[in-house]
Amino acid sequence: MAQALPTSSSPADATPASAGATPSRAKLIAAASLGNGLEMFDFTVFSFFAAIIGQLYFPSDTPYGSLLMAVGVFGVGFVMRPLGSMVLGAYADRHGRKQAMLLTITLMGLGSALIAFTPTHAQIGLAAPLILLVGRLLQGFSAGGEIGAATTLLLESASPGRRGFHVSWQVISQGGSALLGAALGALLTRSLSETELHAWGWRIPFLVGLLIIPVGLYIRRQVDETWSGAGTVEGGPVRAFLREHPRRFGLGLLIVMSATLLTYLMQFYMPTYMTRIVGLPATSAYLAGVASSAVQMAAALAAGLLLDRFGRYKPVALVSLAVALLGIYPAFVWLNDPTTQGLAFAARFVVITAMSVNMTAGLLLILAGLPRPVRATGLAMTYALAVTLFGGTAQFIATWLIEATGSPLAPAWYLIVMLLIGWLALLSYPERHLD
């Protein structure tokens, strides 16, 4: 008979369940971060080369038409995330975090391969965008379960005073992948001609991403399991999570929404915005992306250490989101004025710093609020649905708003309104501690 769903943590709530030897901290962090890093790397590269991909796979009479279709396909990939979160998140809660992580990175590699090797519209016609779409859907399905299993493994493998440090590596991996993607974009743009970029250069980053797959599979096989799946719940993890934690689910969606919109608009969309809207050289936009990614990594690491020392997640999340709110409008206004673009980059770095702190604190806040038998499922579903609704539509909405209003500041106003809603959700979220 299924056991009742626990409502409070036990002393062993975040300690490894396996009796085997504890893996090295570096190996554990690498195993949990590689999959999420690969996901973010491919998404970053897709964002940076959206204009080229649009021209090659979605020919249109206007540059905006091709770009809109390209970012639309980028968003369609998010449709599979909720399904992936339920299937793979429940798999992680039933069969263990490690087994789920091996499955997600394999599926992610298949999706990346389809994007890397798909011929263009000029070569195979309508089949080209359809194959590209299948690759994005497969990526989305695997990514839906990746964050829940991997982040839960990081939390459960950490001692009470190291949870912030461990979980921060999920955010650091996102910054690192964005940095690598931006660096490759800058290098390729600087060293290749426009003809070479369109012909084959844009595929290079996707091929580089594929090299991570065998490394990730090897490392993930070496780590110990932290959850055997023994604590089953009535109706399965998905039903149990929705039945027992509807308030945390609803508020968690809005909390993840804030970090998601900041990531996808201030980080991933910004190179396209700088080149297409502001008119900056592509190399400058990519180098700015490299710098902001480095800021994200450093800020996330500092946030993890701060949260371990402070011991409270919610106040840090509230303050960091408020700082981000204050920096968004100046960042956009100054960027559109050639005399203040240096200030714009500084304001963007402040927002990215606040975003990294908020994301780390938010992940810990949500994870700590969920009991172990539904933890991977709960985080996966919360994260996947929020990213689908808000991350998957962010670039499309920003591009459409600029075209519809004629104002380059339209994305800033959209971001500010949505973040105010997220701040109120954070204020209402009940904080719970594992200890």
MARLO-398460 format. One record per residue (C-alpha): y, x, z; residue number from 1; residue in three letters. Coordinates in steps of 0.2 Angstrom, whole numbers. Layout:
<atoms>
       y       x       z   num   residu
       Y       X       Z   NUM      ALA
...
</atoms>
This chain:
<atoms>
       y       x       z   num   residu
       0       0       0     1      MET
      18       6      -4     2      ALA
      28      12      11     3      GLN
      44       5      15     4      ALA
      59      14       8     5      LEU
      67      25      22     6      PRO
      85      22      26     7      THR
      89      38      35     8      SER
      85      56      33     9      SER
      71      65      42    10      SER
      72      83      48    11      PRO
      62      88      33    12      ALA
      73      78      21    13      ASP
      79      93      12    14      ALA
      66     106      15    15      THR
      53     111       2    16      PRO
      37     101       3    17      ALA
      26     113      -5    18      SER
      16     125       6    19      ALA
      17     140      -6    20      GLY
      28     154      -5    21      ALA
      47     151      -7    22      THR
      54     157     -24    23      PRO
      68     169     -24    24      SER
      85     161     -24    25      ARG
      90     168     -40    26      ALA
      74     161     -49    27      LYS
      77     144     -41    28      LEU
      95     143     -46    29      ILE
      91     149     -64    30      ALA
      77     137     -66    31      ALA
      88     122     -60    32      ALA
     103     127     -70    33      SER
      96     132     -87    34      LEU
      92     115     -93    35      GLY
     109     107     -88    36      ASN
     118     123     -95    37      GLY
     109     121    -112    38      LEU
     114     103    -113    39      GLU
     132     107    -109    40      MET
     131     121    -121    41      PHE
     126     111    -136    42      ASP
     138      97    -131    43      PHE
     152     110    -130    44      THR
     148     117    -147    45      VAL
     147     100    -155    46      PHE
     164      96    -148    47      SER
     172     112    -154    48      PHE
     164     110    -172    49      PHE
     167      92    -173    50      ALA
     179      93    -187    51      ALA
     167     104    -198    52      ILE
     152      93    -193    53      ILE
     162      77    -198    54      GLY
     167      84    -215    55      GLN
     149      90    -219    56      LEU
     139      75    -213    57      TYR
     152      60    -213    58      PHE
     163      62    -229    59      PRO
     178      51    -228    60      SER
     194      48    -238    61      ASP
     204      54    -222    62      THR
     202      69    -210    63      PRO
     203      56    -196    64      TYR
     189      46    -203    65      GLY
     177      60    -203    66      SER
     182      66    -186    67      LEU
     180      48    -179    68      LEU
     163      47    -186    69      MET
     158      64    -180    70      ALA
     164      60    -162    71      VAL
     156      43    -163    72      GLY
     139      51    -166    73      VAL
     143      63    -152    74      PHE
     145      47    -141    75      GLY
     130      38    -148    76      VAL
     119      52    -141    77      GLY
     124      45    -124    78      PHE
     116      28    -127    79      VAL
      99      36    -123    80      MET
     105      43    -106    81      ARG
     102      28     -95    82      PRO
      84      25    -102    83      LEU
      81      44    -100    84      GLY
      87      43     -82    85      SER
      76      29     -77    86      MET
      60      35     -86    87      VAL
      62      54     -81    88      LEU
      71      51     -65    89      GLY
      57      40     -59    90      ALA
      45      53     -65    91      TYR
      53      66     -54    92      ALA
      52      55     -39    93      ASP
      34      51     -42    94      ARG
      27      67     -49    95      HIS
      39      80     -43    96      GLY
      55      89     -48    97      ARG
      47     103     -57    98      LYS
      36      93     -68    99      GLN
      51      83     -74   100      ALA
      61      98     -77   101      MET
      48     105     -88   102      LEU
      48      89     -98   103      LEU
      66      88    -100   104      THR
      70     105    -106   105      ILE
      56     103    -120   106      THR
      63      87    -126   107      LEU
      81      95    -126   108      MET
      75     109    -137   109      GLY
      67      97    -150   110      LEU
      84      88    -151   111      GLY
      94     104    -153   112      SER
      82     110    -166   113      ALA
      85      94    -177   114      LEU
     104      97    -176   115      ILE
     103     116    -180   116      ALA
      92     114    -195   117      PHE
      97      97    -203   118      THR
     104      99    -221   119      PRO
     121      92    -225   120      THR
     126      75    -233   121      HIS
     129      84    -249   122      ALA
     111      91    -249   123      GLN
     100      76    -244   124      ILE
     113      61    -243   125      GLY
     112      48    -230   126      LEU
      96      56    -222   127      ALA
     107      70    -215   128      ALA
     118      60    -203   129      PRO
     102      50    -198   130      LEU
      93      65    -193   131      ILE
     108      72    -184   132      LEU
     108      55    -175   133      LEU
      90      56    -170   134      VAL
      93      74    -163   135      GLY
     108      67    -152   136      ARG
      97      53    -146   137      LEU
      83      64    -141   138      LEU
      96      76    -132   139      GLN
     103      61    -123   140      GLY
      86      55    -117   141      PHE
      82      72    -110   142      SER
      99      75    -102   143      ALA
      98      58     -93   144      GLY
      84      64     -82   145      GLY
      89      83     -81   146      GLU
     103      81     -69   147      ILE
      93      71     -56   148      GLY
      78      82     -56   149      ALA
      87      99     -56   150      ALA
     101      95     -44   151      THR
      89      87     -32   152      THR
      78     102     -33   153      LEU
      93     113     -29   154      LEU
      98     102     -14   155      LEU
      80     101      -7   156      GLU
      77     120      -8   157      SER
      92     124       2   158      ALA
      94     126      20   159      SER
     107     115      29   160      PRO
     121     128      28   161      GLY
     118     133       9   162      ARG
     117     116       1   163      ARG
     135     117      -6   164      GLY
     132     134     -13   165      PHE
     115     128     -22   166      HIS
     122     112     -29   167      VAL
     138     121     -35   168      SER
     127     130     -48   169      TRP
     125     114     -58   170      GLN
     144     114     -60   171      VAL
     144     133     -63   172      ILE
     131     131     -77   173      SER
     142     119     -86   174      GLN
     157     131     -85   175      GLY
     146     145     -91   176      GLY
     139     136    -105   177      SER
     156     130    -110   178      ALA
     163     148    -109   179      LEU
     149     154    -120   180      LEU
     151     140    -133   181      GLY
     170     143    -133   182      ALA
     168     162    -135   183      ALA
     156     160    -149   184      LEU
     168     147    -157   185      GLY
     182     160    -156   186      ALA
     171     174    -162   187      LEU
     165     164    -177   188      LEU
     182     157    -182   189      THR
     190     175    -181   190      ARG
     176     184    -190   191      SER
     170     171    -204   192      LEU
     180     163    -218   193      SER
     182     145    -219   194      GLU
     169     144    -232   195      THR
     156     154    -222   196      GLU
     160     143    -207   197      LEU
     156     127    -217   198      HIS
     141     134    -226   199      ALA
     131     141    -211   200      TRP
     143     149    -197   201      GLY
     144     133    -187   202      TRP
     125     132    -185   203      ARG
     124     149    -176   204      ILE
     128     143    -158   205      PRO
     115     129    -160   206      PHE
     102     143    -165   207      LEU
     107     153    -150   208      VAL
     105     138    -139   209      GLY
      87     137    -145   210      LEU
      83     154    -138   211      LEU
      85     147    -120   212      ILE
      71     135    -122   213      ILE
      56     148    -120   214      PRO
      65     157    -106   215      VAL
      69     141     -97   216      GLY
      50     135     -98   217      LEU
      44     151     -91   218      TYR
      56     152     -76   219      ILE
      53     133     -72   220      ARG
      34     136     -71   221      ARG
      37     149     -58   222      GLN
      46     139     -45   223      VAL
      38     129     -31   224      ASP
      39     110     -30   225      GLU
      50     102     -16   226      THR
      43      85     -17   227      TRP
      25      79     -20   228      SER
      29      61     -24   229      GLY
      19      55      -9   230      ALA
      32      44      -1   231      GLY
      30      30     -14   232      THR
      42      15     -13   233      VAL
      38      -4     -17   234      GLU
      41      -8     -35   235      GLY
      44      10     -40   236      GLY
      60      21     -38   237      PRO
      71      12     -51   238      VAL
      69      -5     -43   239      ARG
      70       2     -25   240      ALA
      86      11     -29   241      PHE
      94      -4     -37   242      LEU
      88     -16     -23   243      ARG
      92      -5      -8   244      GLU
     108       4     -14   245      HIS
     118      -7     -25   246      PRO
     135      -2     -17   247      ARG
     132      16     -18   248      ARG
     127      14     -36   249      PHE
     142       5     -41   250      GLY
     154      16     -32   251      LEU
     145      32     -37   252      GLY
     147      26     -55   253      LEU
     166      27     -53   254      LEU
     165      44     -44   255      ILE
     155      52     -58   256      VAL
     167      43     -70   257      MET
     182      54     -64   258      SER
     173      70     -65   259      ALA
     166      65     -82   260      THR
     182      60     -90   261      LEU
     190      76     -84   262      LEU
     176      86     -91   263      THR
     175      78    -108   264      TYR
     194      77    -111   265      LEU
     202      92    -102   266      MET
     187     104    -107   267      GLN
     177      98    -122   268      PHE
     190      88    -132   269      TYR
     204     100    -129   270      MET
     200     112    -143   271      PRO
     200      98    -155   272      THR
     216      91    -148   273      TYR
     225     108    -148   274      MET
     220     111    -167   275      THR
     222      94    -174   276      ARG
     236      86    -164   277      ILE
     246     101    -157   278      VAL
     243     112    -172   279      GLY
     238     128    -163   280      LEU
     227     141    -171   281      PRO
     208     138    -169   282      ALA
     206     155    -161   283      THR
     219     151    -148   284      SER
     211     135    -144   285      ALA
     194     143    -141   286      TYR
     201     157    -131   287      LEU
     210     144    -120   288      ALA
     193     136    -118   289      GLY
     185     152    -113   290      VAL
     198     155     -99   291      ALA
     197     137     -93   292      SER
     178     138     -92   293      SER
     179     154     -82   294      ALA
     191     145     -70   295      VAL
     178     131     -68   296      GLN
     164     143     -64   297      MET
     175     152     -50   298      ALA
     181     136     -43   299      ALA
     164     128     -42   300      ALA
     157     143     -33   301      LEU
     172     143     -21   302      ALA
     170     124     -18   303      ALA
     151     126     -14   304      GLY
     155     139      -1   305      LEU
     170     129       6   306      LEU
     159     113       7   307      LEU
     146     123      17   308      ASP
     159     129      29   309      ARG
     168     113      31   310      PHE
     153     101      32   311      GLY
     162      86      24   312      ARG
     161      81       6   313      TYR
     172      65       5   314      LYS
     189      73      11   315      PRO
     187      87      -1   316      VAL
     183      76     -16   317      ALA
     198      65     -12   318      LEU
     211      79     -11   319      VAL
     204      88     -27   320      SER
     205      72     -37   321      LEU
     223      69     -31   322      ALA
     228      86     -37   323      VAL
     220      83     -54   324      ALA
     230      67     -56   325      LEU
     246      76     -52   326      LEU
     242      90     -65   327      GLY
     237      79     -80   328      ILE
     253      72     -87   329      TYR
     263      89     -86   330      PRO
     248      98     -95   331      ALA
     249      86    -110   332      PHE
     268      85    -110   333      VAL
     270     104    -109   334      TRP
     257     107    -122   335      LEU
     266      97    -135   336      ASN
     282     107    -133   337      ASP
     281     124    -141   338      PRO
     293     131    -128   339      THR
     282     126    -113   340      THR
     264     129    -119   341      GLN
     262     143    -107   342      GLY
     265     131     -93   343      LEU
     253     119    -101   344      ALA
     239     131    -100   345      PHE
     243     135     -81   346      ALA
     243     116     -78   347      ALA
     227     114     -87   348      ARG
     219     128     -76   349      PHE
     225     118     -60   350      VAL
     217     102     -67   351      VAL
     201     111     -71   352      ILE
     200     119     -54   353      THR
     202     102     -46   354      ALA
     189      95     -57   355      MET
     176     108     -52   356      SER
     179     105     -34   357      VAL
     178      86     -36   358      ASN
     162      87     -46   359      MET
     153      98     -33   360      THR
     159      88     -19   361      ALA
     155      72     -28   362      GLY
     137      77     -32   363      LEU
     134      82     -14   364      LEU
     141      66      -8   365      LEU
     130      55     -19   366      ILE
     114      66     -15   367      LEU
     117      65       3   368      ALA
     118      46       3   369      GLY
     101      44      -5   370      LEU
      84      45       4   371      PRO
      72      57      -4   372      ARG
      59      45     -12   373      PRO
      73      38     -24   374      VAL
      85      53     -24   375      ARG
      82      60     -41   376      ALA
      81      43     -49   377      THR
      97      37     -40   378      GLY
     107      52     -45   379      LEU
     100      52     -63   380      ALA
     104      34     -65   381      MET
     122      35     -58   382      THR
     126      51     -67   383      TYR
     118      45     -84   384      ALA
     126      28     -84   385      LEU
     144      35     -80   386      ALA
     143      48     -93   387      VAL
     137      36    -106   388      THR
     151      23    -102   389      LEU
     165      36    -100   390      PHE
     160      53    -107   391      GLY
     151      46    -122   392      GLY
     167      36    -127   393      THR
     180      48    -121   394      ALA
     183      58    -137   395      GLN
     182      43    -148   396      PHE
     195      33    -137   397      ILE
     207      48    -136   398      ALA
     207      50    -155   399      THR
     209      31    -158   400      TRP
     223      30    -145   401      LEU
     233      44    -153   402      ILE
     231      36    -170   403      GLU
     234      18    -164   404      ALA
     249      22    -153   405      THR
     256      37    -163   406      GLY
     259      46    -146   407      SER
     250      62    -142   408      PRO
     252      58    -124   409      LEU
     240      43    -125   410      ALA
     225      52    -118   411      PRO
     235      57    -103   412      ALA
     239      40     -98   413      TRP
     221      34    -101   414      TYR
     215      48     -90   415      LEU
     227      44     -76   416      ILE
     223      26     -75   417      VAL
     205      29     -75   418      MET
     206      43     -61   419      LEU
     216      31     -50   420      LEU
     202      19     -50   421      ILE
     190      33     -47   422      GLY
     200      39     -32   423      TRP
     199      21     -24   424      LEU
     180      21     -27   425      ALA
     179      38     -17   426      LEU
     189      31      -3   427      LEU
     177      17      -1   428      SER
     161      27      -3   429      TYR
     151      28      14   430      PRO
     148      46      18   431      GLU
     131      50      25   432      ARG
     124      67      31   433      HIS
     107      74      30   434      LEU
     108      83      47   435      ASP
</atoms>
